[in-house]
């Protein structure tokens, strides 16, 4: 197994030809694959594939901020590597319509436009996102045709269908002068999918028979043994729960899980309930997927939100956003009695048909607690059978490797432990250890007709999006936000005479998030005295530089407050000349 620089082994550089090891100069057909997101993490998936003067991007997603990023809306990949090479960009290939694979598209297309290719549903989802930014798909963008091979310069893209938790999911075989690279995308081997569209085993088998240079394989469920359950099993469970529920049923799931939405509408039509859709992302998904023919809503089943209160409780299903406990989601507001159209009452049944994304556990549990406080019956447990993953478990990952039979194996789409476990499984299926390459975001994988190696690194960090600002919130701002969240802020205001340089007013102290001034008057009085002494000492020494005086105020007050409270508030000196 070859490890990237900085890991527990030295960077591996292995070139294999005619059974002999050794470094050789890459030939003119070399291909570079650089993950810019989604490797060593869950979310913001993005790959750059280069051959000569051609550049193709696979996916461009986002991630949602964790607790260490207060105030941030979303996180996107650092796309500067692609933007700097935008003249060479031939196309953007999208595996499917989940946010972690398409959520960064508006930000990429602002600076590096190229035709976008995917299934009809995926492009419909992207169009919806772009319209929110006042944008459209670039000229030349279109859905893949059945059985199509797309020629992009010296790269030929062959899409193949995979089953996932959203219709229209694809993997890609990219045929290059060095050999065929296979990107699985997000996949599982569901043999009884809701839409009866099973994974394209024939294409995978043919690719393996013809020879695959490298496999870039989903690693998300590398820790889970066995096989991932079928989506149809979830449909049967929800059918039973809805049929037995005495009152209203509220269901929340990932808005993009169209297969689950389809089963819910089918259940409603069968037992005579009507479905109200609440929450913008859910409404958008229902509108787009039904318009494109991926979601079939039985006639008379859909219910306007305003009519919920006029219906008998046992005749209503509410399909809502909020499966991840998002504070402003419809379900979260219902759980606190703040939703304008839906008021929860005892007897309501709430089904959380999703598992928390890592980092969202606290928010989800808070919502569940609030639902119980409202008197609802909540079904959310992992063993309740109301959710299955869209990613293949260990045996499915091994099956993918066995079908494709790659010469080289690169685990992607997972946190680092997932990559290591997936790499170990590749060795179990027969890939030699020296042909398993482990990387992270920014690792450059080089492929030639002679073999493969880790060729170096490029810049591949994260860009924070806060409101309309993209990348303008950096490490210094985030450090201040975290400090403000932890210890608050203390403003020290002092008035100084312009003529004499003497202090004529203050210090006045304003505390926010640190202490309540009236209840901490002894501490505040001591702080005023310390600040007065520090300013007076500077004037006695003939110092009138306001920057030095502010530093003296910050240092003297900060030292005292830490001694007394063991806290470090942000101290903002305000020097006013009068």
Secondary structure, 3 states (H helix, E strand, C coil): CEECCCCCCCECCCEEECCEECCCCCCCCCEEEEEEECEEECCCCEEEEEECCEEEEEEECEECCCCCCCCCCEEEECCHHHHCCHHHEEEEECCCCCHHHHCCHHHHHHHCCCCEEECHHHHHHHHHHHHHCCCCCCCCCEECCCCCEEEECCEEEEEEECECCCCCCEEEEEEECCEEEEECCCCECCCCCCCCCCCCHHHHHHHHHHCEEEEEEECCCCCCCCCCCCHHHHHHHHHHHHHHCCCCEEEECCCCCHHHHHHHHHHHHHHCCEEEEECHHHHHHHHHHHHCCCCCCCCCCEECHHHHHHCCHHHEEEEECCCCCCCCCHHHHHHCCCCCCCCCCCCCEEEECCCCCCCCHHHHHHHHHHHHHCCCEEECCHHHCCCCCCCCCHHHHHHHHHHHCEEEEEEECEEHHHHHHHHHHHHHCCCCHHHEECCCCCEEEEEECCEEEEEEECCCCEEEEECCEECCCCHHHHHHHHHHHHHCEEEEEEEECCCCCCEEEEEEEEEECCCCHHHHHHHHHHHHHHHHHHHHHHHHCCCCCHHHHHHHHHHHHHHHHHHHHCCCCEEEEEEEEC
